[in-house]
Amino acid sequence: MKKKEFLDLLKQALEGEVDQNTIEQSMIFYSEYISSQPGKSEEEVIKEIGDPRLIAKTIIDTEKISEGETGYKKDYRNYGSEEFNDNYEGHHYKRPYGRIFRLRWYHAVILALLFLTILSMIIRIGWIVLRLLYTFFIPIVLVGLLWVMFRRRD
């Protein structure tokens, strides 16, 4: 697998799951890491790193854990710097920016199957109701009409 293919798979797996800043940081990190390994080809380094989808899952899980129960993302980018220590006021949280749920292809397939299943159930129930009406309603109407006809003759 080439570096570009690896980075494309990683980006595709991260999109819609984490914020754009995290995606960019991850892309830069892995791009630099792959390029900075002396004496190894890109393919060897990528083979050592592993599957980009597994790496993406780890990044996604780490992001979810770092958000904690509050829903705010902890900002550790400047941790240990003088600026961080000077501005630190208890818990320093950063709101996640515009995490938008994006439908993936399998979400659309699941929704389509769910729609077709519900539509099929509605049609079947309607068909059963029509058969019951046909089976019972017509004889009841005929018996009622015969009863009305014979009642008038008496």
Residue pairs with C-beta under 8 A, 6 or more apart in sequence:
1 43
1 46
1 47
2 42
2 43
2 46
3 31
3 34
3 35
3 42
3 46
6 30
6 34
6 46
6 49
6 52
7 27
7 30
7 31
7 52
9 52
9 53
10 26
10 27
10 30
10 52
10 53
10 55
10 56
11 23
11 27
13 52
13 53
13 56
13 57
14 22
14 23
14 26
14 56
14 59
14 60
15 23
15 102
16 100
16 101
16 102
16 104
17 56
17 60
17 63
18 59
18 60
18 63
18 99
19 63
19 73
19 96
19 97
19 98
19 99
20 97
21 97
22 59
22 63
26 59
30 49
30 55
33 45
33 49
34 42
34 45
34 46
34 49
35 42
37 44
37 45
40 48
49 55
63 73
66 73
66 74
66 76
67 73
67 74
67 96
68 74
70 93
71 96
72 93
72 94
72 95
72 96
73 93
73 94
73 95
73 96
74 91
74 92
74 93
74 94
75 92
75 93
75 94
78 84
84 92
